Amino acid sequence: MEGNVQEVKRVAVIGAGCAGLVALKECLEGNLQVVCFEKNNKIGGLWNIKDGKKDKDYKGPTVYPSLVMNTCKETSTCSDHPVQDDWPNFLPWSLFLEYLESYANRFQLRQHIKLNEEIVEVSRLDTERPNGRGWKVVHKNTTTGSESTDTFDAVIVASGFFTEEYWPAYKGMDMFTGTFSHSGSFFTAEEYKDKDILVVGGSYSAGDVATEIAVLSRNMFVSATHGFWVLPRLLDGYPHEAAYSTRIVNDVISIEDLRASLEEKVIKHVDPFEYGFNPARRFLRQSHMFNDEIWRLKRDGKVQVVPGIKEFTEDSVIFSDGSTHHIDHVIFCTGYKTKCSFLKDMQHDSAIDLNLYKHMFPVGVPWADDTLAFVGFWDSLGVYLPCMELQSRFIVSVLKTHPRYKRPESVEKTWLNSKFRQNLSSLTFSSFSLVIETLSLYKLSQLSMNIGGIETC
């Protein structure tokens, strides 16, 4: 070892969902001693619902029984654990959970996971020394309430992008006699039968929730301030990833040309202006949803698209165009804030505030020393698991070659002083995910090159 840099041997992984399982497996492949902490009583993260029913003991948002993946099976799994050939192209939640469980079993991950252990605090043992003595991890048993403290050489945060529900505020909400909920607590449509429902949002969950409820509700309204694009799972008869997740597309075609090509294909399939979805900006510059039903329901009058909310009255909602509709219940499909409350020395309200270099290492936190890393803290057009897999391999490579790893000297100064970073404060919440969204194949290519040349990444 060089100087007083401490060798990384023992690693804590926070979370046993998609990102945590992949990070745990890659740490073990790198011959690191690793402990994975999961606050719930089972693995799988938000994909884990019990027998198709909401588990009252589960902490955090979960998928709903009707959920089907937006990306196809061939591009949604890890390189060393393919799915079964006879499974459908787009997996329902139950099969994807089965996949995660088989992944954990195949690579013998369960013995390294501590269930029912919630992380209370992660802090540097010595913030005065960049090459300090490791990390203190305080965790609480969610069954007994007892707290314990362990120390690790490094910490990988894989606790998920969806941590705290985002609730917008509108004038008159306090006088509204109807009810409110967030898509994070949505499960089935039965309770909304014969009611006037308003779904607020224009992305994935808004489309799923609206189309499921619309067949039972009296009226279904979807409100999106800037409209939305609708992207089908199949484009030209193939999974949509085939239109942009290929080497030739990413290596030869510019991002703007790719955006224009995709926009043309999407409009050919479902013209958003003809159906009244009315996106205010070009494709991929604002909210979009993967949905194969909403345009049919809109055509049949079962879904009505309305503009942004102006204010609430006692039993109705007034929209920005002056129209008013009676509403019984409002479901906010408005996303999440990404917060890691256990990182008490890093103030943040979103993934943007974490200032993550390559979406993995904190910038402007010298005492973190690249032994604090994050997996899965970005939004992607395309696949997630393969990106998480390569992120984890990159992080393990950094941890194992730590004395030689040098981040480009200009990175922190360029990022922290950039107009891009300074302008983030002017963005609306809904813009955050767009800022950190990246084409998955581009990210995969970059990560692959980084693993082969860590000193120059």
N, C-alpha and C positions, 0 to 999 in steps of 0.2 A: 504494500500500500504506500501511497505517496503522502508525505506531510502528515497531518493529523486527521486525514479523512477516515471516517469510521467505515469499516467494511459492512456491506448490507447482507445480513443473513436472515433476519426474522422480519416478516412482513405481515401487516394486518390488512385484510380486505373487508370493506364495509358494504354489506348487502349481498344477498344470494339470489338476486334476480338474474336476468340475462347477462348484464355487464359483470356482476360479481362472480358468477360461475365461470365465465370465460377468463377473467383475471386470475381467479384461483387456479384454474387448470394450467395457465401459462406460467404462473409462479412455480408450481410444482414441477413443470417441465424444465424450468430453469434451476432446479435443485435448491430452491429457497424454502425456508421453514415458514409456513404460512398458516394463519388462522383467519377464518372468514366469520364475521359476525352478522347474524340475521335477526331482526327484531321480532319477526313472526315465527309461528310454529311449523312452518314448512318453507321449502324453497320455491322459486319461481317468480317472486316479485308480484307485480300487478296482474300477471297472467294466472295467478293461483286463486281460483274460486272453487268452492267445495261442492262437488256433485251438482254443478250447475246452479248453486244457490249462494247467496251472499253469506260469507263467514263473519258472524258478528264479532269474532275476536280478532279479525284481520285489521292491521293498522295501515291505513293508506288507501289510495284509490285502487280499484281493480277494473278489469275488463268486464263487459257484460256478456251474457250467454249467447247473444246473437252475433257477436263480433267475428268477423273474418279478416284475415290479414290483408294488408294493402299491397304487399310484395309477394312474388311467387316463391314457391318452396325451394326452387333451385338456387335462388340468390339470397335466401333468408336464413341460411344455416351455416355452420362452421365448416371449414375446409376438411377437417378430419373426422366429421361425423355427419354424413349425408342422411337425408330423410328417406323413408321407404318409397319405392317406385310407385306403389299403388295408392299413395295418398293424393288428394286433390291438388291442383295447381296452387290454389290459395287456401291456406290452412285455417280452419276454425280454431278458436282459442284452445279447445280441448286437445287437439292434436299437437298444437305448438307446445302446450304444457307437457304433454307426453314426451315430446322431443327433448325438452329441457331436462326432464327427469331421467330419460335414457342417457343423455349426455353426462349427467352427474354420476350415474351408475357405471357407465363405461369407463370413465376416468377416475373412479373411486374418490369422488370429491366429498361425499357426505361425512366421512370421518374427520374432515378438516373444518367442518361447519359447526358453529355454536348457534343453535336456534334459541329463540326467546331471549336474545341478548341485544338490547337497544344501546346504541352508542350515546353517551352523555357528553363526553368531551374528548377532543383530540387536540393536544397542544405540544409544542416543542419543549423538550426538557431544558434546553438552554438556548434562548433566542439571541444571546449575545455572541454566540459562536456559530458562524455559518456552517462549520463542520461539526456540529454539536453532538450530543450524546443520544440522539434518537427521539422517540415520540412517546408521550404518555397517552394511553387510551383508557378512558373510564367507561365502563359499560354496566348496564343495569339489567338484571333478570326480570323480564316482564311478568313472570309468574309469582316470584317471591318478593320482588322489589329490592332485593339486596344488590349493592354496588360492589364492583371489583375494579382493580387497576392493573393494567399490564403495560409493559414497555416493548417497543418495536423499533427496528432500525429504519423502517419505511412504512408508509400508509398509502393504500390505494382506495380512493373514494369511488364506490360504484353503487351508490345508494339511489340512483335514478334521477331522471330529469323532471319527473312529475311529483313534486313534494308538497306544495301548498297551493290550494285552489285560488285562482284569481277571480275576484268578484268586482265587477265595475259598479260604479255608483251613479244613479240618475235622480233627478229632481222628482219628488213625490213618492219615492219608494216607501217612505215611512207611513204614508196614508193608504197605501194599496192594501186591500182586504184579501187579495188572492195570496198564493203561496209562491215561494222561491226554492229552487234547488240548483245544484251544480252537476254537470255531467259526470263528475267523479263519483257521485252517489247513485247514478242511474243504473237500473238493473233490468227491469222489464216494463212493458208498456201497459200492463193491465190496469194500474191505478189511474191512468189518464183517460180511460174510456169515457166517451161522450162528454169530454170537457174541451174548452177552448184553450189551446196550448200555444205558447210563444217560445220558440227556441232562438237564443241569441248567440250568433257566431256563424262563421263561414268556412270552417275547416272540417277535419275528419269526423270528430265526434258529433258535430252539429248535423252533418249529413246522416250519420248512423242513427242518431236519436230521433231526428225528425221523420225519417222514412219508416222506422219501426212503429212509432206512435201514430203516424198519420192514418193507418188503416183502422184504428180504433177510436181516435179522437173525433169530436164534433167538428172542430176546425184546427188546422195546424198552420201556424205562421212562422216563417223563418226570417229573422231580422239580421242583416249584416250591413254595417254602415257603408262599406265600400264594395258591396256585392261579393261575388266569389266565382271562381272557376270550378268546373266539374271535370275531373279526369277519370275516365273509365279504367277498370283493371286490365281490360284488353284493348289494345290499339292495333288496327289492321289485322285482327285475329291472333295477335301474340301478346303475352304479358307486357305491360307498358314499359318495363325496364329495357326491353329489346330496342326501344326507340332512342335510348340515351346511354345505357350502361354497356357500351361496347368499346373496345379499344379504338377502332377506326373513328367512331363518333367523337370520342374524347380527345384523340390525338390530332385529328385533321380538322374538325369543325370547331369554330370559335364558340364561346359561350353564347354570344348574342345570336349567331346563326342557329345554334341548337335550340335556343329559346323560341326563335321565330318558327322553326320547323315543327317543334312540339305544339306551339300555339295553333298552327295551321291544321295539324292532325286532330287536335282536341276540338276545334271549331267544326271540322268536318263531321266529327262524331256527334257532338252536342253543342250547338251554337248557343253560348250563354246569353247572348242578347235576344235571341229569338224566344228563349224560355224565360226571360225576365230575371236572370241571375245578375246581370248588369255589373260585371267587374269594372272597377274604376281605373285599374292599372293593367298593364300587359301581363301575360302569363308568367308565372313564377316571380312576379314582383309584388304579389299580394296573396291573400288566402286562397287555398284551393282544397278540394276534397276529392278523395277517391270514392266514387259512388256510382252504382249501376241502376239505381231505382229512382232517384229524386226527380229526374227530368220526366219520367213517366207519370209519377204522382202529381207533378206540377201540371202536366198536360191534362190529367184527369180531374183536376180541381181539388185534389186531396191535400196539396201543399200550396200555400200562398206565400210568395216572397214579398217582404215589405222592407222599406229603408230603415235607417238607424232610428233608435229611440230618442224622442225629444223629452218626454216626461211621463210619469204615471199619474193616474187619477185613482179614485177609490176602487173602481172595478174595471178600469180600461187602461190602455196604453196609447198615447199620442205619439205619432211618428214624425220624422223630419219633414215629410211632405204634407203634413197637416191632417192626414187620415187618422181615424180613431177606431180601435177594435176592442171589443170586450175580451178579457183574458181571465182565466181561472188560475192558471199556473205558468210560471216562467222558469225555463231551464237554461242556465248560463253555461254555454259550451265555449268558454272564454279562456281555456288553457290554465296553465299553472305557473307559479313562481318557483324558481329553482333555489331552494335554500338548504344549507347544511348547518343546522343550528348548533351542531357540536363543534364547529370550527369557530370558536369564540374569539380567536385572534385575527380573523379575516372577516371584516364587515362586508356583507353583500345582500342584495335583494333579488338577484337574478344570476344566471350563468354568465352574463356579460360582465357583471361586477367582479367575478372571480378572476378576470384577466388571464385566461389560460392560453399559454403558448402552445400552438398546435392542438388546442382544446384539451391539453393534458397537464401542463405544468404551470403553476402560478407565476405571473410576472410581477415584479416589484415587491417580492417577499423574499429577501435574501436568506433569511433563516430557514426557509422551506428547503433550500439546498437540493432541489430535484429529488428529494426522498418523500415528497408529498405529491401524489399524482391522481388524476381523475380519468375515469373511463366512461364513455357514453354521454358526455355533457355537451352535446351539440344536436342540431336538427339537420336531418339529411333528406334530400330527395333521392329515394332509393333505399338500399338495404342498410340494416344496422349491425346485425351480428358479425358479419365479416369485418366491418370497420372496427368493432369492439375487439375482435380477435387480434387484428394487427396493432391496434392501440396497445393492447396488453403485451404483445410481444415486444413492441418498441419500448414500453416502460420497463419491462424486465431486462431488456438489453441495456438500458440506461442504468438501472440499479446494479447490474453485474459489472459494468465497465465504468462505474461512477467516477473513479479518479481521473479517467481520461476524457470523460464527457465534457465538452465545452459548448455551451450555447453561443451562437454568434453574438459578439459584444454589443452590436447595435440594436439587438432585438428589443430590450426593455426600453431604451431611450426612444426608439422609433415608435413603439406601440403606445407608450404612455403619453407621448407628446403629439401623437398624430391627430389630425383634424377628425379622422374617423372616430377615434376614441372619445375626443372631446365633444363630438356632436351626438353621442349616444344619449345624453341627458335630454335631448329634445325629441327623442323617439317616443311614440305611444307604446303601451305595453305589447300590443299585437304586433309591433314591428320587431320585437326582440328576437323571436324565433327566425324571422327572415334574415336578420343580420348574421346569425351564426349557422344558417342553412348552407349546406354544401352538397355538390353532386357526389354521390357515394363512390363512384368509380375513380373520380379525381382524388378523393381522399385516400382510397385504397392504394392508388399508384404512388402518392406522396409518402404514405406510411411505409410501403414496401421499399422505396428508395432510401428512406431514413434508416431502416433497420440495416441496410447494407452499407450505410455510410454515416454513422451516428455523429462523428466529429464535425461534419459539414452540413448537418440538417438545419 
